[in-house]
Amino acid sequence: MTPFQHIHRPSFFAPAGAVTKPVTAVTPADLDGATLPPDVVAWAKAAGFKADSGSVLAVPGEGGIVSRVLFGLGSDPAEQPFLTGKLAKLLPPGDWSIEAQGIASDHLALGFGLGGYSFTKYKSEKAKDARLAISGDADAADIERQLAGILLARDLINTPTNDMGPDDLEAAFRALADHYGATVTSIVGDELLENNFPLIHTVGRASAVAPRLLEMRWGKKGNPRVTLVGKGVCFDTGGLDLKTATGMALMKKDMGGAANVMGLALMIMDAGLPVDLTVLVPAVENSVSSNAFRPGDIYKSRKGITVQIDNTDAEGRLVLADALAYADETPPDLLIDMATLTGAARVALGPELAPFFTDDEALAGKLSLAAKETADPVWRMPLWMGYDKDLRTRAADITNSPSGGMAGSINAALFLKRFVTASPSWVHLDIYGWNPSEKPHSPVGGEAFAIRALYRVIRDMAEAGK
């Protein structure tokens, strides 16, 4: 089966058996050794090519036609395992093949696909003409599905809210489910109150588009149970505690958690992993109107915990609270939530590292190892119970926004922890969902975080049968 695509795009990869031209990956030392033919070395030196990281030089053959391309790796290729993303933009048209010492074959291919991505839904742009052959020792199908999952997340985040509101997110959710034969249910509008999802309703009720809880089920009962929960705030004005114009500029990405769990679900389903999968997305828009929730309001959550609203801009943890409580009622073997939750996480770790919180030491070790092996970085942050007291408030059980402004990402994680009491293994990832600067494998825009590492953890879990 071809992996699901949110937006149709041509393949980044040459078909099996295609006649290809070589890309020769070189370090500066290779230009001074016996690795390359003398005429190629002479051409490189005449052109001033120094094999700097990501540099490209076309080498002419007979009749001046390009016979090969030199691709600079720099002095330490391991520093940038997805450097081949630059090739997708710089290679001349045609089918190409590459080998590079020090970079795994799957990273070469995946990097090329990731770097070739561009969000063209609203632009007239010519398709890329260069394609790369996937090395025979790489798992082409797995590379394709991982790429599809990442690009799905990017596409969803990059789409503006006028085309990616809660109803549009549901349409994309259903399309993904249909592709893999999964089932979907949706609880919309006042049905949320009837079905005891009061916080999801509270956050989303001021929008012209009704809030909803989306649920996808796939797989076979009896297999290890995995539940993914993704924050789906399709736009966040901040509510009555209104954000500044600058603060609102990127808030189309506030459904990045939903986009990421959907990308992860794609990988799981496309691989046919033997798991019993549930995906939950509370999809809302945090808007301003006469019925918007207010600072000082108190609401009872699905779990029965009462929450005082001390900041309407701390809405993501509210919708996650109801969704996590629901997931926890039938405890899965592994419960994962992903959310663009706090600016404090960005202050702590910047835009490239995905912080994660868990009390499960074994899971923490597995996720950290998988992140290293897949070059998909994460960093563990503490669920420091010493700060749990900061959630207490006089009028309700807890506040959604402790005062003081310190340990913001930890406080948010501790808030969520209140709603996960039965699941044996839970991890919360506070992701950014956005790449603010150009990288070889990632243009500026929506980005997937940690889902390749999580896919590795879930795959290993499925293969072990627990």
Stockholm file with secondary structure:
# STOCKHOLM 1.0

chainA/1-466         MTPFQHIHRPSFFAPAGAVTKPVTAVTPADLDGATLPPDVVAWAKAAGFKADSGSVLAVPGEGGIVSRVLFGLGSDPAEQPFLTGKLAKLLPPGDWSIEAQGIASDHLALGFGLGGYSFTKYKSEKAKDARLAISGDADAADIERQLAGILLARDLINTPTNDMGPDDLEAAFRALADHYGATVTSIVGDELLENNFPLIHTVGRASAVAPRLLEMRWGKKGNPRVTLVGKGVCFDTGGLDLKTATGMALMKKDMGGAANVMGLALMIMDAGLPVDLTVLVPAVENSVSSNAFRPGDIYKSRKGITVQIDNTDAEGRLVLADALAYADETPPDLLIDMATLTGAARVALGPELAPFFTDDEALAGKLSLAAKETADPVWRMPLWMGYDKDLRTRAADITNSPSGGMAGSINAALFLKRFVTASPSWVHLDIYGWNPSEKPHSPVGGEAFAIRALYRVIRDMAEAGK
#=GR chainA/1-466 SS CCCCCSSCCCCSBCCTTCCCEEEEEECGGGGGSSSSCHHHHHHHHHTTCCCCTTCEEEEECGGGCEEEEEEECCSCGGGCTTTTHHHHHHSCSEEEEEECTTSCHHHHHHHHHHHHCCCCTTSCCCCCCEEECCCTTSCHHHHHHHHHHHHHHHHHHHSCGGGSSHHHHHHHHHHHHHHHTCEEEEEETTHHHHTTCHHHHHHHTTSSSCCEEEEEEEECTTSCEEEEEECEEEEECCTTSCCCHHHHTTGGGGGHHHHHHHHHHHHHHHHTCSCEEEEEEEEEEECCSTTCCCTTCEEECTTSCEEECSCTTCCHHHHHHHHHHHHHHSCCSEEEEEECCCHHHHHHHTTTCEEEECSCHHHHHHHHHHHHHHTCCEEECCCCGGGGGGGCCSSSSEESSCTTCCSHHHHHHHHHHTTCSSCSCEEEEECCCEECSCBTTBCSEECCCSHHHHHHHHHHHHHHTC
#=GC SS_cons         CCCCCSSCCCCSBCCTTCCCEEEEEECGGGGGSSSSCHHHHHHHHHTTCCCCTTCEEEEECGGGCEEEEEEECCSCGGGCTTTTHHHHHHSCSEEEEEECTTSCHHHHHHHHHHHHCCCCTTSCCCCCCEEECCCTTSCHHHHHHHHHHHHHHHHHHHSCGGGSSHHHHHHHHHHHHHHHTCEEEEEETTHHHHTTCHHHHHHHTTSSSCCEEEEEEEECTTSCEEEEEECEEEEECCTTSCCCHHHHTTGGGGGHHHHHHHHHHHHHHHHTCSCEEEEEEEEEEECCSTTCCCTTCEEECTTSCEEECSCTTCCHHHHHHHHHHHHHHSCCSEEEEEECCCHHHHHHHTTTCEEEECSCHHHHHHHHHHHHHHTCCEEECCCCGGGGGGGCCSSSSEESSCTTCCSHHHHHHHHHHTTCSSCSCEEEEECCCEECSCBTTBCSEECCCSHHHHHHHHHHHHHHTC
//
